[in-house]
Amino acid sequence: MSESAASTPRKSRGGIFGRIALFIRQVIDELRKVVWPTRSEMSTYFVVVVVFILAIMLFTGVLDFVFNRAVTWIFV
């Protein structure tokens, strides 16, 4: 259990609206704990993801071409 959930009282706080407010406060508390990446880290992650996607696209394209040629050679 997270620290913020352990420190909040378990009793109901005014019905549904109280529970919604409690939930929103807990979400905000958790977002404050997040370590957000810097701009340079984000650009590095972006480049890594794009290169990985291009590599997978190339690999899939080559496999598609090879299987297409093999099926064409077998059945035609």
Biopython code that builds the backbone (N, CA, C, O; Angstrom):
import numpy as np
from Bio.PDB.StructureBuilder import StructureBuilder

atoms = [
    (1, "MET", "N", (0.855, -1.172, 0.000)),
    (1, "MET", "CA", (0.000, 0.000, 0.000)),
    (1, "MET", "C", (0.892, 1.223, 0.000)),
    (1, "MET", "O", (1.931, 1.237, 0.661)),
    (2, "SER", "N", (0.500, 2.239, -0.728)),
    (2, "SER", "CA", (1.317, 3.447, -0.775)),
    (2, "SER", "C", (1.206, 4.216, 0.531)),
    (2, "SER", "O", (0.289, 4.009, 1.326)),
    (3, "GLU", "N", (2.169, 5.110, 0.727)),
    (3, "GLU", "CA", (2.197, 5.870, 1.974)),
    (3, "GLU", "C", (1.003, 6.798, 2.098)),
    (3, "GLU", "O", (0.465, 6.974, 3.191)),
    (4, "SER", "N", (0.581, 7.396, 0.983)),
    (4, "SER", "CA", (-0.530, 8.339, 1.061)),
    (4, "SER", "C", (-1.833, 7.618, 1.384)),
    (4, "SER", "O", (-2.681, 8.164, 2.089)),
    (5, "ALA", "N", (-2.002, 6.397, 0.878)),
    (5, "ALA", "CA", (-3.222, 5.643, 1.177)),
    (5, "ALA", "C", (-3.215, 5.170, 2.632)),
    (5, "ALA", "O", (-4.271, 5.061, 3.256)),
    (6, "ALA", "N", (-2.038, 4.891, 3.166)),
    (6, "ALA", "CA", (-1.958, 4.424, 4.539)),
    (6, "ALA", "C", (-2.212, 5.565, 5.528)),
    (6, "ALA", "O", (-2.696, 5.326, 6.634)),
    (7, "SER", "N", (-1.895, 6.783, 5.144)),
    (7, "SER", "CA", (-2.046, 7.891, 6.076)),
    (7, "SER", "C", (-3.454, 8.483, 6.069)),
    (7, "SER", "O", (-3.802, 9.240, 6.975)),
    (8, "THR", "N", (-4.271, 8.154, 5.065)),
    (8, "THR", "CA", (-5.618, 8.706, 5.018)),
    (8, "THR", "C", (-6.559, 7.862, 5.858)),
    (8, "THR", "O", (-6.404, 6.642, 5.918)),
    (9, "PRO", "N", (-7.530, 8.488, 6.506)),
    (9, "PRO", "CA", (-8.471, 7.726, 7.319)),
    (9, "PRO", "C", (-9.355, 6.848, 6.447)),
    (9, "PRO", "O", (-9.629, 7.185, 5.295)),
    (10, "ARG", "N", (-9.799, 5.725, 6.993)),
    (10, "ARG", "CA", (-10.591, 4.757, 6.246)),
    (10, "ARG", "C", (-12.081, 5.084, 6.254)),
    (10, "ARG", "O", (-12.842, 4.464, 5.511)),
    (11, "LYS", "N", (-12.516, 6.031, 7.066)),
    (11, "LYS", "CA", (-13.937, 6.322, 7.143)),
    (11, "LYS", "C", (-14.408, 7.100, 5.917)),
    (11, "LYS", "O", (-13.613, 7.767, 5.254)),
    (12, "SER", "N", (-15.693, 7.012, 5.622)),
    (12, "SER", "CA", (-16.275, 7.680, 4.475)),
    (12, "SER", "C", (-16.319, 9.184, 4.735)),
    (12, "SER", "O", (-16.589, 9.618, 5.855)),
    (13, "ARG", "N", (-16.052, 9.978, 3.692)),
    (13, "ARG", "CA", (-16.021, 11.433, 3.830)),
    (13, "ARG", "C", (-17.134, 12.049, 2.992)),
    (13, "ARG", "O", (-16.861, 12.610, 1.931)),
    (14, "GLY", "N", (-18.359, 11.959, 3.436)),
    (14, "GLY", "CA", (-19.442, 12.653, 2.760)),
    (14, "GLY", "C", (-19.976, 11.946, 1.536)),
    (14, "GLY", "O", (-20.448, 12.609, 0.613)),
    (15, "GLY", "N", (-19.922, 10.662, 1.492)),
    (15, "GLY", "CA", (-20.515, 9.939, 0.380)),
    (15, "GLY", "C", (-19.652, 9.929, -0.863)),
    (15, "GLY", "O", (-18.423, 9.943, -0.800)),
    (16, "ILE", "N", (-20.332, 9.905, -1.993)),
    (16, "ILE", "CA", (-19.653, 9.731, -3.273)),
    (16, "ILE", "C", (-18.740, 10.910, -3.603)),
    (16, "ILE", "O", (-17.639, 10.705, -4.114)),
    (17, "PHE", "N", (-19.176, 12.140, -3.321)),
    (17, "PHE", "CA", (-18.356, 13.310, -3.641)),
    (17, "PHE", "C", (-17.115, 13.382, -2.762)),
    (17, "PHE", "O", (-16.059, 13.828, -3.212)),
    (18, "GLY", "N", (-17.236, 12.952, -1.526)),
    (18, "GLY", "CA", (-16.074, 12.913, -0.649)),
    (18, "GLY", "C", (-15.054, 11.896, -1.119)),
    (18, "GLY", "O", (-13.848, 12.135, -1.050)),
    (19, "ARG", "N", (-15.544, 10.757, -1.599)),
    (19, "ARG", "CA", (-14.628, 9.729, -2.102)),
    (19, "ARG", "C", (-13.958, 10.184, -3.395)),
    (19, "ARG", "O", (-12.781, 9.902, -3.620)),
    (20, "ILE", "N", (-14.707, 10.887, -4.244)),
    (20, "ILE", "CA", (-14.101, 11.408, -5.467)),
    (20, "ILE", "C", (-13.026, 12.439, -5.140)),
    (20, "ILE", "O", (-11.955, 12.431, -5.747)),
    (21, "ALA", "N", (-13.302, 13.323, -4.189)),
    (21, "ALA", "CA", (-12.316, 14.329, -3.783)),
    (21, "ALA", "C", (-11.081, 13.661, -3.191)),
    (21, "ALA", "O", (-9.957, 14.080, -3.467)),
    (22, "LEU", "N", (-11.283, 12.626, -2.381)),
    (22, "LEU", "CA", (-10.162, 11.894, -1.803)),
    (22, "LEU", "C", (-9.325, 11.248, -2.904)),
    (22, "LEU", "O", (-8.095, 11.289, -2.864)),
    (23, "PHE", "N", (-9.995, 10.656, -3.880)),
    (23, "PHE", "CA", (-9.291, 10.037, -4.994)),
    (23, "PHE", "C", (-8.453, 11.060, -5.753)),
    (23, "PHE", "O", (-7.296, 10.795, -6.082)),
    (24, "ILE", "N", (-9.026, 12.217, -6.031)),
    (24, "ILE", "CA", (-8.294, 13.255, -6.770)),
    (24, "ILE", "C", (-7.098, 13.747, -5.973)),
    (24, "ILE", "O", (-6.023, 13.963, -6.534)),
    (25, "ARG", "N", (-7.276, 13.929, -4.656)),
    (25, "ARG", "CA", (-6.140, 14.340, -3.816)),
    (25, "ARG", "C", (-5.041, 13.278, -3.838)),
    (25, "ARG", "O", (-3.859, 13.617, -3.891)),
    (26, "GLN", "N", (-5.415, 12.006, -3.796)),
    (26, "GLN", "CA", (-4.418, 10.939, -3.822)),
    (26, "GLN", "C", (-3.702, 10.882, -5.173)),
    (26, "GLN", "O", (-2.499, 10.627, -5.224)),
    (27, "VAL", "N", (-4.423, 11.114, -6.250)),
    (27, "VAL", "CA", (-3.792, 11.137, -7.575)),
    (27, "VAL", "C", (-2.783, 12.266, -7.655)),
    (27, "VAL", "O", (-1.675, 12.072, -8.154)),
    (28, "ILE", "N", (-3.155, 13.450, -7.165)),
    (28, "ILE", "CA", (-2.235, 14.592, -7.187)),
    (28, "ILE", "C", (-1.007, 14.309, -6.332)),
    (28, "ILE", "O", (0.110, 14.650, -6.721)),
    (29, "ASP", "N", (-1.205, 13.683, -5.160)),
    (29, "ASP", "CA", (-0.062, 13.332, -4.307)),
    (29, "ASP", "C", (0.876, 12.355, -5.015)),
    (29, "ASP", "O", (2.096, 12.485, -4.916)),
    (30, "GLU", "N", (0.313, 11.377, -5.729)),
    (30, "GLU", "CA", (1.145, 10.410, -6.438)),
    (30, "GLU", "C", (1.875, 11.062, -7.602)),
    (30, "GLU", "O", (3.027, 10.723, -7.874)),
    (31, "LEU", "N", (1.224, 11.997, -8.297)),
    (31, "LEU", "CA", (1.883, 12.679, -9.410)),
    (31, "LEU", "C", (3.039, 13.549, -8.938)),
    (31, "LEU", "O", (3.993, 13.767, -9.685)),
    (32, "ARG", "N", (2.965, 14.046, -7.715)),
    (32, "ARG", "CA", (4.085, 14.828, -7.174)),
    (32, "ARG", "C", (5.314, 13.959, -6.924)),
    (32, "ARG", "O", (6.434, 14.470, -6.897)),
    (33, "LYS", "N", (5.120, 12.655, -6.741)),
    (33, "LYS", "CA", (6.234, 11.737, -6.499)),
    (33, "LYS", "C", (6.931, 11.305, -7.781)),
    (33, "LYS", "O", (8.032, 10.756, -7.731)),
    (34, "VAL", "N", (6.308, 11.546, -8.926)),
    (34, "VAL", "CA", (6.857, 11.100, -10.200)),
    (34, "VAL", "C", (8.106, 11.902, -10.533)),
    (34, "VAL", "O", (8.145, 13.120, -10.363)),
    (35, "VAL", "N", (9.127, 11.196, -11.009)),
    (35, "VAL", "CA", (10.335, 11.848, -11.489)),
    (35, "VAL", "C", (10.168, 12.007, -12.993)),
    (35, "VAL", "O", (10.272, 11.035, -13.740)),
    (36, "TRP", "N", (9.907, 13.243, -13.438)),
    (36, "TRP", "CA", (9.648, 13.498, -14.842)),
    (36, "TRP", "C", (10.970, 13.577, -15.595)),
    (36, "TRP", "O", (11.936, 14.135, -15.075)),
    (37, "PRO", "N", (11.039, 13.027, -16.818)),
    (37, "PRO", "CA", (12.293, 13.093, -17.584)),
    (37, "PRO", "C", (12.579, 14.512, -18.072)),
    (37, "PRO", "O", (11.671, 15.314, -18.293)),
    (38, "THR", "N", (13.858, 14.789, -18.229)),
    (38, "THR", "CA", (14.258, 16.092, -18.762)),
    (38, "THR", "C", (14.034, 16.114, -20.276)),
    (38, "THR", "O", (13.731, 15.087, -20.884)),
    (39, "ARG", "N", (14.186, 17.284, -20.868)),
    (39, "ARG", "CA", (13.976, 17.404, -22.318)),
    (39, "ARG", "C", (14.980, 16.544, -23.084)),
    (39, "ARG", "O", (14.619, 15.912, -24.078)),
    (40, "SER", "N", (16.221, 16.513, -22.640)),
    (40, "SER", "CA", (17.234, 15.715, -23.354)),
    (40, "SER", "C", (16.954, 14.217, -23.199)),
    (40, "SER", "O", (17.120, 13.457, -24.153)),
    (41, "GLU", "N", (16.532, 13.790, -22.010)),
    (41, "GLU", "CA", (16.163, 12.386, -21.831)),
    (41, "GLU", "C", (14.976, 12.013, -22.711)),
    (41, "GLU", "O", (14.944, 10.936, -23.306)),
    (42, "MET", "N", (14.001, 12.915, -22.783)),
    (42, "MET", "CA", (12.822, 12.636, -23.594)),
    (42, "MET", "C", (13.182, 12.536, -25.070)),
    (42, "MET", "O", (12.670, 11.664, -25.771)),
    (43, "SER", "N", (14.050, 13.412, -25.550)),
    (43, "SER", "CA", (14.444, 13.331, -26.957)),
    (43, "SER", "C", (15.243, 12.056, -27.224)),
    (43, "SER", "O", (15.102, 11.454, -28.288)),
    (44, "THR", "N", (16.069, 11.643, -26.284)),
    (44, "THR", "CA", (16.809, 10.391, -26.434)),
    (44, "THR", "C", (15.851, 9.205, -26.494)),
    (44, "THR", "O", (16.001, 8.334, -27.351)),
    (45, "TYR", "N", (14.867, 9.160, -25.594)),
    (45, "TYR", "CA", (13.882, 8.082, -25.600)),
    (45, "TYR", "C", (13.098, 8.077, -26.908)),
    (45, "TYR", "O", (12.811, 7.012, -27.455)),
    (46, "PHE", "N", (12.749, 9.266, -27.414)),
    (46, "PHE", "CA", (12.005, 9.374, -28.663)),
    (46, "PHE", "C", (12.809, 8.774, -29.813)),
    (46, "PHE", "O", (12.275, 8.001, -30.608)),
    (47, "VAL", "N", (14.083, 9.125, -29.903)),
    (47, "VAL", "CA", (14.928, 8.617, -30.982)),
    (47, "VAL", "C", (15.071, 7.099, -30.874)),
    (47, "VAL", "O", (15.010, 6.402, -31.887)),
    (48, "VAL", "N", (15.257, 6.589, -29.677)),
    (48, "VAL", "CA", (15.389, 5.141, -29.486)),
    (48, "VAL", "C", (14.125, 4.427, -29.942)),
    (48, "VAL", "O", (14.209, 3.401, -30.616)),
    (49, "VAL", "N", (12.972, 4.943, -29.591)),
    (49, "VAL", "CA", (11.707, 4.317, -29.975)),
    (49, "VAL", "C", (11.520, 4.358, -31.486)),
    (49, "VAL", "O", (11.110, 3.362, -32.083)),
    (50, "VAL", "N", (11.812, 5.486, -32.111)),
    (50, "VAL", "CA", (11.652, 5.602, -33.564)),
    (50, "VAL", "C", (12.599, 4.644, -34.286)),
    (50, "VAL", "O", (12.189, 3.984, -35.240)),
    (51, "VAL", "N", (13.849, 4.556, -33.855)),
    (51, "VAL", "CA", (14.805, 3.641, -34.479)),
    (51, "VAL", "C", (14.349, 2.192, -34.298)),
    (51, "VAL", "O", (14.447, 1.396, -35.231)),
    (52, "PHE", "N", (13.861, 1.848, -33.126)),
    (52, "PHE", "CA", (13.382, 0.490, -32.882)),
    (52, "PHE", "C", (12.195, 0.162, -33.782)),
    (52, "PHE", "O", (12.133, -0.931, -34.344)),
    (53, "ILE", "N", (11.256, 1.092, -33.927)),
    (53, "ILE", "CA", (10.088, 0.867, -34.782)),
    (53, "ILE", "C", (10.518, 0.704, -36.235)),
    (53, "ILE", "O", (10.003, -0.168, -36.935)),
    (54, "LEU", "N", (11.451, 1.528, -36.696)),
    (54, "LEU", "CA", (11.942, 1.393, -38.065)),
    (54, "LEU", "C", (12.635, 0.049, -38.285)),
    (54, "LEU", "O", (12.482, -0.559, -39.345)),
    (55, "ALA", "N", (13.390, -0.416, -37.300)),
    (55, "ALA", "CA", (14.058, -1.711, -37.411)),
    (55, "ALA", "C", (13.031, -2.848, -37.493)),
    (55, "ALA", "O", (13.189, -3.769, -38.294)),
    (56, "ILE", "N", (11.998, -2.787, -36.679)),
    (56, "ILE", "CA", (10.964, -3.821, -36.712)),
    (56, "ILE", "C", (10.209, -3.766, -38.036)),
    (56, "ILE", "O", (9.869, -4.808, -38.596)),
    (57, "MET", "N", (9.941, -2.550, -38.547)),
    (57, "MET", "CA", (9.279, -2.423, -39.848)),
    (57, "MET", "C", (10.129, -3.028, -40.955)),
    (57, "MET", "O", (9.603, -3.727, -41.822)),
    (58, "LEU", "N", (11.426, -2.773, -40.943)),
    (58, "LEU", "CA", (12.325, -3.327, -41.943)),
    (58, "LEU", "C", (12.356, -4.849, -41.857)),
    (58, "LEU", "O", (12.270, -5.533, -42.877)),
    (59, "PHE", "N", (12.477, -5.375, -40.652)),
    (59, "PHE", "CA", (12.497, -6.826, -40.448)),
    (59, "PHE", "C", (11.210, -7.470, -40.956)),
    (59, "PHE", "O", (11.254, -8.489, -41.645)),
    (60, "THR", "N", (10.060, -6.877, -40.615)),
    (60, "THR", "CA", (8.775, -7.408, -41.057)),
    (60, "THR", "C", (8.628, -7.302, -42.572)),
    (60, "THR", "O", (8.099, -8.217, -43.204)),
    (61, "GLY", "N", (9.085, -6.210, -43.158)),
    (61, "GLY", "CA", (9.030, -6.051, -44.605)),
    (61, "GLY", "C", (9.874, -7.082, -45.328)),
    (61, "GLY", "O", (9.446, -7.634, -46.342)),
    (62, "VAL", "N", (11.073, -7.351, -44.816)),
    (62, "VAL", "CA", (11.941, -8.360, -45.425)),
    (62, "VAL", "C", (11.294, -9.738, -45.317)),
    (62, "VAL", "O", (11.289, -10.491, -46.291)),
    (63, "LEU", "N", (10.756, -10.077, -44.164)),
    (63, "LEU", "CA", (10.072, -11.371, -44.015)),
    (63, "LEU", "C", (8.882, -11.481, -44.963)),
    (63, "LEU", "O", (8.665, -12.530, -45.569)),
    (64, "ASP", "N", (8.112, -10.402, -45.092)),
    (64, "ASP", "CA", (6.968, -10.408, -45.994)),
    (64, "ASP", "C", (7.425, -10.630, -47.432)),
    (64, "ASP", "O", (6.820, -11.413, -48.164)),
    (65, "PHE", "N", (8.473, -9.953, -47.828)),
    (65, "PHE", "CA", (8.991, -10.112, -49.192)),
    (65, "PHE", "C", (9.461, -11.548, -49.430)),
    (65, "PHE", "O", (9.151, -12.139, -50.464)),
    (66, "VAL", "N", (10.206, -12.107, -48.477)),
    (66, "VAL", "CA", (10.730, -13.472, -48.627)),
    (66, "VAL", "C", (9.584, -14.479, -48.695)),
    (66, "VAL", "O", (9.581, -15.349, -49.565)),
    (67, "PHE", "N", (8.616, -14.372, -47.792)),
    (67, "PHE", "CA", (7.497, -15.319, -47.816)),
    (67, "PHE", "C", (6.648, -15.140, -49.071)),
    (67, "PHE", "O", (6.137, -16.122, -49.611)),
    (68, "ASN", "N", (6.489, -13.909, -49.543)),
    (68, "ASN", "CA", (5.743, -13.665, -50.774)),
    (68, "ASN", "C", (6.435, -14.344, -51.957)),
    (68, "ASN", "O", (5.776, -14.993, -52.769)),
    (69, "ARG", "N", (7.741, -14.201, -52.059)),
    (69, "ARG", "CA", (8.502, -14.851, -53.144)),
    (69, "ARG", "C", (8.414, -16.375, -53.013)),
    (69, "ARG", "O", (8.259, -17.072, -54.016)),
    (70, "ALA", "N", (8.513, -16.892, -51.793)),
    (70, "ALA", "CA", (8.467, -18.346, -51.600)),
    (70, "ALA", "C", (7.088, -18.893, -51.988)),
    (70, "ALA", "O", (7.005, -19.914, -52.671)),
    (71, "VAL", "N", (6.026, -18.241, -51.570)),
    (71, "VAL", "CA", (4.677, -18.702, -51.891)),
    (71, "VAL", "C", (4.436, -18.576, -53.394)),
    (71, "VAL", "O", (3.830, -19.462, -53.997)),
    (72, "THR", "N", (4.897, -17.500, -53.997)),
    (72, "THR", "CA", (4.741, -17.326, -55.434)),
    (72, "THR", "C", (5.511, -18.412, -56.191)),
    (72, "THR", "O", (5.003, -18.946, -57.177)),
    (73, "TRP", "N", (6.701, -18.741, -55.758)),
    (73, "TRP", "CA", (7.505, -19.769, -56.407)),
    (73, "TRP", "C", (6.874, -21.156, -56.267)),
    (73, "TRP", "O", (6.912, -21.953, -57.204)),
    (74, "ILE", "N", (6.293, -21.443, -55.095)),
    (74, "ILE", "CA", (5.688, -22.749, -54.838)),
    (74, "ILE", "C", (4.387, -22.927, -55.623)),
    (74, "ILE", "O", (4.183, -23.979, -56.229)),
    (75, "PHE", "N", (3.509, -21.934, -55.627)),
    (75, "PHE", "CA", (2.169, -22.105, -56.164)),
    (75, "PHE", "C", (2.018, -21.625, -57.612)),
    (75, "PHE", "O", (0.962, -21.842, -58.206)),
    (76, "VAL", "N", (3.003, -21.001, -58.183)),
    (76, "VAL", "CA", (2.835, -20.515, -59.565)),
    (76, "VAL", "C", (3.730, -21.243, -60.505)),
    (76, "VAL", "O", (3.721, -20.966, -61.704)),
]
sb = StructureBuilder()
sb.init_structure("model")
sb.init_model(0)
sb.init_chain("A")
sb.init_seg("    ")
for serial, (resi, resn, name, xyz) in enumerate(atoms, 1):
    if name == "N":
        sb.init_residue(resn, " ", resi, " ")
    sb.init_atom(name, np.array(xyz, "f"), 0.0, 1.0, " ", f" {name:<3s}", serial, name[0])
structure = sb.get_structure()
